[in-house]
């Protein structure tokens, strides 16, 4: 039925001509033409609608059947309606659905418009010129002479020796129709403020950009943090009041208990927690502040808080070394404490901030705690002098390297380390190497003061208050450790380790004074021991 070879459309036309009396077959062919040829064209280019109609008219000329003519007219109408629907869906969308570009270019455009530095060279060779300056050094000239040399040239600059303070140098810079003078320093790099530059040219370039933007957009900069895009980028804010509310609910139950052994019971707001479950634990959404550091960005960068351009040549903003967030320095003060560390940025396990580590691994507490304690409880609870007897230092260091290298896959089994004291020593080393101790610096004095209280109930109340002020990750780590140490004391007949002995071992490890005053440290050791002893003995009440 197909005569010769040709395009799909030509074949369809011939088939329509031959099957003029079989209307149902023509209907199938037309439908096939629409599905295979017309619809893809409409989807890719609405301008091709006229071409499709022209082809259909050509096909119409080959059809002599009245039914087919009617069918073609209906099909053309359907085609026009389809094209109209596609056009309206692409061009008449709801204005509310329109989303403007997320990154704001105003400050970037201003930086592009900023004056370019123009060095005014000295025609004479200056013998007194410092080796780190070039021909822009003009020697001992007055402010008036510098103003004459720079007049009329925006961005022009030179260096002169101060007449008021010989031996010091001044950068004279033309901006805004006037000459600005800055005391210039050099300590291996050139600077007039906080930023340090490899060359005077770079210093002037950055200065002109800053002056121009802060002059032209002072009001804009002051308001640029009022409509942040931070949460639209996928970041979530963990507000302190929400976290505190959740922690208060999970840490305490409204059940009163006492600490006195006699029959006269006094009520206490402290409460007993429920029994620790061995099954999966619900991970806390710990809040973590960002670890911002001043950073020089290569190439244009936009702030991930306010969406504005980060202007300047160097040190344009700050960069979180844990999660990679980069923002303006002023915006960093408004970013919530919701850092989500990237595992690729965490170089090690030991000596890593506790909250950073648990956030990166999405665990309620450091994996070192879980793995070591699990191994110790599996084969070491009855070991004599557990945590008091030291393991071989070299082997403990091997365990440390294993965690830093392999993370949660580190092998600390009995096959690798038969001596359980090596694992116990590695756990103590981990706690001792924390940049911020488990009982943090800001609550250290509260715990010391609590230990000095003579009344048992009041003392435990004060300890409990201090616990509630710990960061969530620190609280959970301390709770888990105290639960473990309580189980250690249950085997005191075998391991000879009671709560007092464990307090001596773990006191200085878990609590470190903010200052390094030796006398203070020595005086506080007995209170450190007492705090840990209380935490172990009353762990079912305090946590």
C-alpha positions as CSV (number, residue, x, y, z in Angstrom):
1,X,0.0,0.0,0.0
2,X,3.0,2.3,0.5
3,X,4.2,3.4,-3.0
4,X,7.9,4.0,-3.0
5,X,9.9,5.5,-0.2
6,X,9.5,8.9,1.4
7,X,8.9,10.7,4.7
8,X,6.5,9.5,7.3
9,X,4.1,12.3,6.2
10,X,4.2,11.3,2.6
11,X,3.4,7.7,3.4
12,X,0.5,8.8,5.5
13,X,-0.9,10.9,2.6
14,X,-0.6,7.9,0.2
15,X,-2.3,5.6,2.8
16,X,-5.1,8.2,3.1
17,X,-5.6,8.2,-0.6
18,X,-5.7,4.4,-1.0
19,X,-7.9,3.9,2.0
20,X,-10.4,6.6,1.2
21,X,-13.3,4.2,1.8
22,X,-12.1,2.8,5.0
23,X,-12.8,5.7,7.4
24,X,-11.9,3.8,10.5
25,X,-8.4,3.1,9.2
26,X,-8.0,6.8,8.3
27,X,-8.9,7.7,11.9
28,X,-6.1,5.4,13.2
29,X,-3.6,7.0,10.8
30,X,-4.5,10.5,11.8
31,X,-4.2,9.6,15.4
32,X,-0.8,8.1,14.7
33,X,0.3,11.2,12.9
34,X,-0.7,13.3,15.8
35,X,1.0,11.2,18.5
36,X,4.2,10.6,16.6
37,X,4.7,13.9,14.6
38,X,2.5,16.7,15.8
39,X,2.6,16.4,19.5
40,X,6.5,16.3,19.8
41,X,6.6,19.4,17.6
42,X,4.2,21.3,19.8
43,X,6.2,20.4,22.9
44,X,9.4,21.6,21.4
45,X,8.4,24.7,19.4
46,X,5.0,26.3,19.4
47,X,6.0,28.2,16.3
48,X,5.7,24.9,14.4
49,X,2.0,24.9,14.8
50,X,1.5,26.7,11.5
51,X,3.7,24.1,9.7
52,X,1.6,21.3,11.1
53,X,-1.6,22.9,9.9
54,X,-0.1,23.4,6.4
55,X,0.8,19.7,6.2
56,X,-2.7,18.7,7.3
57,X,-4.2,20.9,4.6
58,X,-2.0,19.2,2.0
59,X,-3.2,15.8,3.3
60,X,-6.8,17.1,3.0
61,X,-6.4,17.6,-0.8
62,X,-5.8,13.9,-1.2
63,X,-9.0,12.9,0.6
64,X,-12.2,12.7,-1.5
65,X,-14.4,11.3,1.2
66,X,-16.8,13.7,2.9
67,X,-16.3,11.9,6.2
68,X,-12.5,12.4,6.0
69,X,-12.9,16.1,5.3
70,X,-15.1,16.5,8.3
71,X,-12.6,14.5,10.3
72,X,-9.7,16.7,9.2
73,X,-11.6,19.8,10.2
74,X,-12.2,18.4,13.6
75,X,-8.6,17.3,13.9
76,X,-7.4,20.8,12.9
77,X,-9.6,22.3,15.6
78,X,-8.2,19.8,18.1
79,X,-4.7,20.8,17.1
80,X,-5.4,24.5,17.5
81,X,-6.8,23.9,21.0
82,X,-3.8,21.8,21.9
83,X,-1.4,24.5,20.8
84,X,-3.4,27.2,22.6
85,X,-3.3,25.2,25.9
86,X,0.5,24.7,25.5
87,X,1.0,28.4,24.8
88,X,-1.1,29.6,27.8
89,X,0.6,27.1,30.1
90,X,4.0,28.5,29.2
91,X,3.2,32.2,29.0
92,X,0.1,32.9,31.1
93,X,1.2,31.3,34.4
94,X,0.2,32.8,37.7
95,X,2.4,35.8,38.5
96,X,2.6,34.5,42.1
97,X,4.5,31.5,40.8
98,X,7.3,33.6,39.4
99,X,10.4,33.3,41.4
100,X,13.1,36.1,40.8
101,X,16.7,35.1,40.7
102,X,17.9,34.2,44.2
103,X,21.3,35.9,44.0
104,X,21.4,39.7,44.2
105,X,23.8,41.5,41.8
106,X,23.6,45.1,42.9
107,X,26.8,45.0,45.0
108,X,28.6,43.1,42.3
109,X,27.7,45.7,39.7
110,X,29.0,48.4,42.1
111,X,32.3,46.6,42.5
112,X,32.6,46.5,38.7
113,X,32.0,50.3,38.6
114,X,34.5,51.1,41.3
115,X,37.5,53.3,40.3
116,X,40.6,51.4,39.2
117,X,43.9,52.2,40.9
118,X,46.3,54.5,39.1
119,X,49.9,54.6,40.4
120,X,51.5,58.1,40.3
121,X,55.2,57.4,39.8
122,X,58.0,59.6,41.0
123,X,60.2,60.9,38.2
124,X,63.3,60.8,40.4
125,X,65.1,57.9,41.8
126,X,64.7,58.1,45.6
127,X,67.6,56.8,47.6
128,X,65.6,56.7,50.8
129,X,62.9,54.5,49.2
130,X,62.3,51.3,51.2
131,X,62.9,48.1,49.2
132,X,59.3,46.9,49.5
133,X,58.0,50.1,47.7
134,X,58.2,50.9,44.0
135,X,58.1,54.0,42.0
136,X,54.9,55.1,43.7
137,X,57.2,56.3,46.6
138,X,57.7,60.0,46.5
139,X,59.8,60.6,49.6
140,X,59.4,63.4,52.0
141,X,56.6,65.5,50.4
142,X,53.8,67.5,52.0
143,X,50.1,66.7,52.0
144,X,49.5,69.7,49.7
145,X,52.1,68.4,47.2
146,X,50.5,65.0,47.2
147,X,47.1,66.5,46.7
148,X,48.5,68.4,43.6
149,X,49.9,65.2,42.1
150,X,46.7,63.3,42.6
151,X,44.2,66.0,41.6
152,X,41.8,65.2,38.9
153,X,42.4,61.5,38.7
154,X,40.0,59.2,40.6
155,X,41.8,56.2,42.0
156,X,45.2,57.8,41.8
157,X,47.6,56.9,44.6
158,X,51.1,57.5,45.9
159,X,53.2,56.8,49.0
160,X,55.0,59.6,50.8
161,X,57.1,59.9,53.9
162,X,55.3,61.7,56.7
163,X,56.6,65.2,57.5
164,X,55.1,65.1,60.9
165,X,56.5,61.7,61.8
166,X,59.7,61.1,59.7
167,X,60.3,57.4,59.2
168,X,56.6,56.6,58.9
169,X,54.8,56.3,55.6
170,X,51.5,57.5,54.3
171,X,49.3,56.2,51.5
172,X,47.7,59.1,49.7
173,X,44.6,58.1,47.7
174,X,42.2,60.1,45.5
175,X,38.6,59.2,46.0
176,X,35.4,61.2,45.8
177,X,37.1,64.3,44.6
178,X,39.4,64.5,47.6
179,X,42.7,63.1,48.8
180,X,42.6,60.6,51.6
181,X,45.6,59.8,53.7
182,X,46.2,56.5,55.6
183,X,49.1,55.4,57.8
184,X,50.8,52.6,55.9
185,X,52.5,49.6,57.5
186,X,54.6,46.7,56.4
187,X,55.4,43.5,58.3
188,X,56.0,41.3,55.3
189,X,52.7,42.4,53.9
190,X,51.2,45.8,53.4
191,X,48.2,47.0,55.5
192,X,46.4,50.0,56.8
193,X,43.8,48.0,58.8
194,X,43.1,44.3,59.5
195,X,43.6,43.1,55.9
196,X,47.1,42.3,54.7
197,X,48.1,42.4,51.1
198,X,51.0,41.2,49.0
199,X,51.3,44.4,47.1
200,X,50.3,48.1,47.5
201,X,48.4,47.8,44.2
202,X,46.1,45.1,45.7
203,X,45.7,47.1,48.9
204,X,44.5,50.2,46.9
205,X,42.3,48.1,44.7
206,X,40.5,46.6,47.6
207,X,40.3,50.0,49.3
208,X,38.7,51.6,46.3
209,X,36.1,48.8,46.0
210,X,35.2,49.1,49.7
211,X,35.1,52.9,49.7
212,X,32.9,53.0,46.5
213,X,30.5,50.4,47.7
214,X,30.1,51.7,51.2
215,X,29.6,55.2,49.8
216,X,27.1,54.2,47.1
217,X,25.2,51.6,49.0
218,X,25.5,52.4,52.7
219,X,21.8,52.3,53.3
220,X,21.4,49.1,51.2
221,X,24.2,47.3,53.2
222,X,22.6,48.3,56.5
223,X,19.3,46.7,55.4
224,X,20.6,43.7,53.4
225,X,20.2,41.3,56.3
226,X,16.5,42.1,56.8
227,X,15.3,39.6,54.1
228,X,17.6,36.6,54.3
229,X,17.4,33.6,52.0
230,X,19.2,31.4,54.4
231,X,16.3,29.0,55.1
232,X,15.3,28.9,51.4
233,X,18.7,27.4,50.6
234,X,17.8,24.4,52.7
235,X,19.3,25.4,56.0
236,X,17.2,24.9,59.1
237,X,17.2,26.9,62.3
238,X,17.3,25.2,65.6
239,X,16.0,27.8,68.0
240,X,17.3,27.7,71.5
241,X,13.9,27.9,73.2
242,X,12.6,24.9,71.1
243,X,15.7,22.8,71.9
244,X,15.5,23.7,75.6
245,X,11.9,22.7,75.7
246,X,12.6,19.4,74.1
247,X,15.6,18.7,76.4
248,X,13.6,19.5,79.5
249,X,11.0,17.1,78.4
250,X,13.4,14.3,77.6
251,X,15.7,14.8,80.6
252,X,13.2,14.9,83.3
253,X,9.9,13.3,84.2
254,X,7.5,15.0,86.7
255,X,8.2,12.5,89.5
256,X,9.6,13.6,92.8
257,X,12.3,11.7,94.6
258,X,14.6,12.1,97.7
259,X,18.2,11.4,98.6
260,X,17.9,11.0,102.3
261,X,18.2,7.5,103.9
262,X,16.1,8.3,107.0
263,X,12.4,8.1,107.4
264,X,11.9,11.9,107.2
265,X,11.6,12.5,103.5
266,X,11.9,15.9,101.9
267,X,10.4,16.5,98.4
268,X,12.8,17.3,95.6
269,X,12.1,18.6,92.1
270,X,14.6,16.2,90.7
271,X,13.2,13.2,88.8
272,X,14.2,9.7,87.9
273,X,14.7,8.9,84.3
274,X,13.3,5.8,82.7
275,X,15.5,2.7,82.3
276,X,18.0,2.9,79.4
277,X,16.9,0.8,76.5
278,X,19.4,-1.3,74.5
279,X,17.5,-0.7,71.2
280,X,17.8,2.1,68.7
281,X,17.9,5.6,70.2
282,X,16.2,8.6,68.9
283,X,18.9,11.1,67.8
284,X,18.7,14.6,69.2
285,X,18.8,17.6,66.9
286,X,21.8,19.1,68.6
287,X,22.4,22.7,67.9
288,X,26.0,23.6,66.9
289,X,27.5,27.0,66.3
290,X,29.3,27.5,63.0
291,X,33.1,27.5,63.0
292,X,33.5,30.7,61.1
293,X,37.0,31.9,59.9
294,X,37.9,34.9,57.8
295,X,38.3,33.6,54.2
296,X,39.6,34.9,50.9
297,X,37.4,33.7,48.0
298,X,38.8,33.2,44.6
299,X,36.4,34.6,42.1
300,X,32.9,36.1,42.7
301,X,31.0,34.7,45.7
302,X,27.6,35.5,47.1
303,X,26.6,35.4,50.8
304,X,24.5,32.3,51.6
305,X,22.6,34.2,54.3
306,X,21.5,37.5,52.6
307,X,22.2,36.5,48.9
308,X,24.3,39.6,48.3
309,X,27.7,39.8,46.6
310,X,30.7,39.5,48.9
311,X,32.8,42.4,47.8
312,X,36.5,43.1,48.0
313,X,39.7,41.6,46.8
314,X,40.6,39.5,49.9
315,X,39.0,38.5,53.2
316,X,35.5,39.2,51.7
317,X,33.7,37.2,54.3
318,X,33.9,34.2,56.6
319,X,33.7,30.5,55.9
320,X,32.6,27.7,58.2
321,X,35.3,25.1,58.3
322,X,32.9,22.4,59.4
323,X,30.0,22.7,57.0
324,X,31.4,25.0,54.2
325,X,28.9,27.8,54.7
326,X,30.2,31.2,53.5
327,X,28.6,34.5,54.5
328,X,29.4,38.2,55.1
329,X,31.1,38.9,58.5
330,X,28.1,40.9,59.6
331,X,25.7,38.2,58.5
332,X,27.6,35.5,60.4
333,X,26.3,37.1,63.6
334,X,22.7,36.3,62.5
335,X,23.2,32.8,61.3
336,X,21.5,30.3,63.7
337,X,23.4,27.6,65.5
338,X,22.5,24.9,63.0
339,X,25.9,23.8,61.6
340,X,25.7,20.4,59.8
341,X,29.3,19.3,59.6
342,X,30.4,17.6,56.4
343,X,32.3,14.3,57.0
344,X,34.7,15.2,54.3
345,X,35.8,18.2,56.3
346,X,36.3,16.2,59.5
347,X,39.9,15.2,59.4
348,X,40.1,13.2,62.6
349,X,38.0,11.7,65.4
350,X,40.3,12.4,68.4
351,X,40.8,16.1,69.3
352,X,37.6,17.0,67.3
353,X,34.9,19.1,68.9
354,X,32.4,16.8,70.5
355,X,29.3,18.4,69.0
356,X,30.9,18.7,65.6
357,X,31.7,15.0,65.6
358,X,28.2,13.8,66.6
359,X,26.6,16.1,64.1
360,X,28.8,14.9,61.3
361,X,28.1,11.3,62.0
362,X,24.5,11.8,63.0
363,X,24.8,10.0,66.3
364,X,23.6,11.0,69.8
365,X,27.1,10.8,71.2
366,X,30.7,10.2,69.9
367,X,31.1,6.8,68.2
368,X,34.3,6.3,70.2
369,X,32.2,6.2,73.4
370,X,29.8,3.6,72.0
371,X,32.5,1.3,70.5
372,X,34.9,1.4,73.5
373,X,32.2,1.1,76.1
374,X,30.6,-1.8,74.3
375,X,33.9,-3.6,74.1
376,X,34.7,-2.9,77.8
377,X,31.4,-4.1,79.0
378,X,31.7,-7.2,76.8
379,X,34.9,-8.4,78.2
380,X,36.3,-6.1,80.9
381,X,33.9,-5.2,83.6
382,X,35.5,-7.6,86.0
383,X,39.1,-6.6,85.1
384,X,41.0,-5.6,88.2
385,X,41.8,-1.9,88.3
386,X,39.7,-1.0,85.3
387,X,40.3,2.6,84.2
388,X,43.0,2.9,87.0
389,X,45.5,0.5,85.4
390,X,47.2,2.0,82.4
391,X,47.6,0.2,79.1
392,X,50.7,0.4,76.9
393,X,51.0,3.9,75.5
394,X,52.0,2.8,72.0
395,X,49.0,0.5,71.8
396,X,46.7,3.2,73.0
397,X,48.1,5.5,70.3
398,X,47.4,2.7,67.7
399,X,43.8,2.7,68.8
400,X,43.7,6.4,68.4
401,X,45.1,6.2,64.9
402,X,42.6,3.4,64.0
403,X,39.7,5.7,64.9
404,X,41.1,8.6,63.1
405,X,41.7,6.5,60.0
406,X,38.8,4.1,60.0
407,X,36.1,5.8,62.1
408,X,33.4,3.5,63.2
409,X,35.0,0.6,61.4
410,X,38.0,0.7,63.7
411,X,38.9,-2.8,65.0
412,X,39.4,-2.9,68.7
413,X,38.4,-6.5,69.3
414,X,40.3,-8.9,71.6
415,X,42.1,-10.3,68.6
416,X,43.7,-6.9,68.0
417,X,44.1,-5.7,71.6
418,X,43.8,-8.5,74.2
419,X,44.5,-6.1,77.1
420,X,41.2,-4.3,77.9
421,X,43.2,-1.6,79.7
422,X,44.3,-0.4,76.2
423,X,40.7,0.2,75.2
424,X,39.9,1.9,78.6
425,X,43.0,4.0,78.1
426,X,41.9,5.0,74.6
427,X,38.5,6.1,75.9
428,X,40.1,8.3,78.6
429,X,42.5,9.7,76.0
430,X,39.6,10.7,73.8
431,X,37.8,12.5,76.6
432,X,41.0,14.2,77.7
433,X,41.8,15.4,74.2
434,X,38.5,17.1,73.6
435,X,39.0,20.8,72.8
436,X,36.0,21.6,75.1
437,X,35.7,19.1,78.0
438,X,32.5,17.1,78.5
439,X,31.7,19.4,81.5
440,X,32.2,22.6,79.5
441,X,34.2,25.6,80.6
442,X,31.2,27.9,81.0
443,X,29.6,25.6,83.7
444,X,32.8,24.5,85.4
445,X,32.5,27.0,88.2
446,X,28.8,26.1,88.8
447,X,29.8,22.4,89.4
448,X,32.7,23.4,91.7
449,X,30.4,25.6,93.7
450,X,27.8,22.8,93.8
451,X,30.5,20.4,95.2
452,X,31.2,22.9,98.0
453,X,27.6,22.8,99.3
454,X,27.3,20.7,102.5
455,X,23.6,19.9,102.4
456,X,23.2,16.7,100.3
457,X,19.8,17.6,98.7
458,X,20.9,21.2,97.9
459,X,24.1,19.9,96.5
460,X,22.4,17.5,94.1
461,X,19.9,20.2,93.1
462,X,22.8,22.4,92.2
463,X,24.5,19.6,90.2
464,X,21.2,18.9,88.4
465,X,20.9,22.6,87.5
466,X,24.4,22.5,86.1
467,X,23.7,19.5,84.0
468,X,20.7,21.2,82.4
469,X,23.1,24.0,81.2
470,X,25.3,21.6,79.3
471,X,25.1,21.5,75.4
472,X,22.9,18.5,74.4
473,X,25.7,16.4,72.9
474,X,27.8,16.9,76.1
475,X,24.8,16.1,78.3
476,X,24.1,12.8,76.4
477,X,27.8,11.8,76.4
478,X,28.0,12.4,80.2
479,X,24.8,10.5,80.8
480,X,25.9,7.5,78.8
481,X,29.3,7.5,80.5
482,X,27.9,7.7,84.0
483,X,25.5,4.9,83.2
484,X,28.4,2.8,82.1
485,X,30.5,3.7,85.2
486,X,27.6,2.8,87.4
487,X,27.7,-0.7,85.9
488,X,31.4,-0.8,86.5
489,X,30.8,-0.2,90.2
490,X,28.4,-3.1,90.3
491,X,31.4,-5.4,89.8
492,X,33.4,-3.7,92.5
493,X,34.2,-7.1,94.2
494,X,36.1,-8.1,91.0
495,X,37.5,-4.9,89.7
496,X,38.0,-3.0,93.0
497,X,36.7,0.2,91.4
498,X,34.0,2.1,93.4
499,X,32.5,5.5,92.6
500,X,35.2,7.3,94.6
501,X,38.0,5.6,92.7
502,X,36.4,6.3,89.4
503,X,35.9,9.9,90.5
504,X,39.6,10.3,91.1
505,X,40.3,8.9,87.6
506,X,37.6,10.8,85.6
507,X,37.4,14.0,87.6
508,X,40.3,15.9,85.9
509,X,39.4,14.2,82.6
510,X,35.8,15.4,82.4
511,X,36.3,18.7,84.2
512,X,39.1,21.2,83.3
513,X,39.2,24.7,84.6
514,X,39.0,27.5,82.0
515,X,42.4,28.9,83.1
516,X,45.6,27.0,83.5
517,X,46.4,28.2,87.0
518,X,48.2,25.3,88.6
519,X,47.2,26.3,92.1
520,X,43.5,26.5,91.1
521,X,43.7,23.1,89.4
522,X,45.2,21.5,92.5
523,X,42.6,23.0,94.8
524,X,39.7,21.9,92.5
525,X,40.8,18.3,92.2
526,X,38.9,17.1,95.3
527,X,35.7,18.8,94.0
528,X,36.2,17.3,90.6
529,X,36.4,13.9,92.1
530,X,33.3,14.6,94.3
531,X,31.2,15.7,91.3
532,X,32.0,12.6,89.3
533,X,31.3,10.5,92.3
534,X,27.9,12.1,92.8
535,X,27.1,11.7,89.1
536,X,27.9,8.0,89.3
537,X,26.0,7.2,92.5
538,X,22.9,9.2,91.5
539,X,23.0,8.8,87.8
540,X,19.5,7.4,87.8
541,X,18.2,10.5,89.4
542,X,20.4,13.3,88.0
543,X,19.9,12.3,84.3
